[in-house]
Amino acid sequence: MLRRYSNSRNLADNIRLGILTAFTAGMVNVASFLIFLSFSSNVTGYFAIFAAEIGRGDYYQVLVVAGWIGLFFLGSFTSNLIIIHINRNKYIAHAMPLVLEILCLLGVGVYGQFFYQETLSETEALLSLMLFAMGLQNGLTASISNFAVKTTHLTGATTDLGILLSMFTKKQFRNTPELTGKAKLIAAITVSYIAGAVIASLTYQSLQFKLFYVVCSLLVIVIVYDAYKLKLQRYLHLTQKKKKETTYHLLKQPGYNENYPQPEYKNKSA
């Protein structure tokens, strides 16, 4: 999910990444709405609020909302900055934004569970962390997938899916692998996002801030999955290399033939 970059990724890579990250984004967005009465996985609505607060003359709220938009932007900026500047190990570069996201969401969960007093300043600060975390995630998935995977909101996905379904009313588009693959990816992201949102709403009463621990656990799975795959590939590579070396040394033995066993000669004195 994280090892490959841009055009070297295939549809299966993007679908796996999209399903898990969209599921977590759906959970985070619903959790923030139920706890703080605000959304955290996108900033579309905050631009409208920003303009409305300017019109009302409430400049404190203007600064707060501008800060939230800026933090989402900063998260996306930070993700891509890490990816393009750490070239020696793509897996580490792609995993680092997720590690930062986990730390942010873990901080929200721990503070909310043990220290949260429901003050306005606390709410604004926790929402800031969540928006930065979602910016990190959206920037990561979009950057490594060549902008094919965006999982923190569904506005563009809904538009694209509507366009694709209308195109599929003609056979020539239904037979285009690139378009059908894109439709599968968008549909998978949409279903996964909704599933995460529904599960968060059903479990909120019992889990509350512990929901963020669940989200962090799912993001850890994304990181560990690729670490396991890399370890398995190295093991198979070393095993194959050792096998080739063993075969090479056998071929160097005098009289050894790989395909035919050496004949056994009778003792002439017998």
Steps between C-alpha positions, in 0.01 A plus 500: 500500500783740582803357320414594144483857372301681231479314167670188637190428710226271374125503558520246782753718688272802477186309598664352812636841602171674420282255694697517825569874501145591391362281779709686758407839352131415527546402865694817581251728328198353680684495833589869467142585406349309794753629753574854377206565264752577225643308206869424478567299185457786252499880490238574233244621753761698691559726201131594513521557876814709449317729256192518724705598805669777302155631410392488865816674614597227748872514435593259777298228325648612168848429638393167651341374179790630292731309734302178448517538123870578525567191713329271249711664230813465715430129552481440126810714444695311767410158357623582153806682635605185684432278197698703247799569729556150640608314187717222642214295644153552353330281759633709790413824317143380441458363852616817679185708426289213636714488814444873550126451443491221758677722754250783440192277531648315797553837668135588438385168644717516812425864576130453435474193719692632801515882491224645280280753685286595198626858483499691173878540492550125550253422223674736260842352582387138461327580171824663385688175564236295318499729195880486481483120524242477221711732286795267554293201392346663194834640390666160538241297309472757220876542467605136479208401275550778245180670631288188441421439870344769719329360803408773747196631313253379237406815306735431211440126523123544470545729199744264328284195567195675355695591185638147463161332543353727234787405269434131560166534327708467182670167429828653382559649846391184684772314310774746600711342780631837620149636556363183661802486729448861605133431569591198717749710696256787561220261594727316745607829664140621525366178653792479743461864611128448565568172682751673729256782567215261583714288732624812680144623551389159633791462742538861612287466814710215633844609374488882476862622487621140485386506138827673421692199633313281251589739219866498603498119505369489143770742385763282669370209288571706186861553614558145625354341185770648281773434757398132499494488120846656481637253755346209310648621172846532654472150644397352163776694327765371742368145473513513120847653510625228735351232276674646195833515686465137608424394142797698372741327741363158401552574132862586577560153645711277267289255301166639625218501249176675599279290274661158494630299795858382479536130403633252751794303353577149611831423651726360225663258740163339578 
